[in-house]
Amino acid sequence: MNDEKSLKTLTMVVYALQAVGFIVPITWIVAVVIDYVKKDEAAGTWLESHFRWQIRTFWFGLLWGVIGAVLALVLVGYLVWAAAGIWMIYRIIKGWLYLNDGKPLPA
């Protein structure tokens, strides 16, 4: 039980790092490294879905960020960046709320 409590706290810290990542981008990297290092410890628990959620948020956010950068040359990229930002904020908030309620995220 203590391991689960510390994993839950760590998961909350990762959500906070992702949120801070909009101001200090390096924290996104720190957050995803923590997820990869600790994801085996979360395997088989309800927190596993949060680790998967956070990792996917990072990689899809990076993908859309790169696509937005390429498309910024034709101005459409700014809309892609805005949409990606909103999507990432949604995922951070939804994950944090589910974590607070002690619920796993849908697959």
JOWOPE-V949911 format. One record per helix or strand of 2 or more residues. SS is the DSSP state (A for helix, B for strand). FROM is the first residue (numbers start at 0). TO is the last residue. Records with the same first field share a line. If there is no record, write none. Layout:
SS->FROM-TO + FROM-TO
This chain:
A->1-19 + 25-41 + 47-73 + 76-99
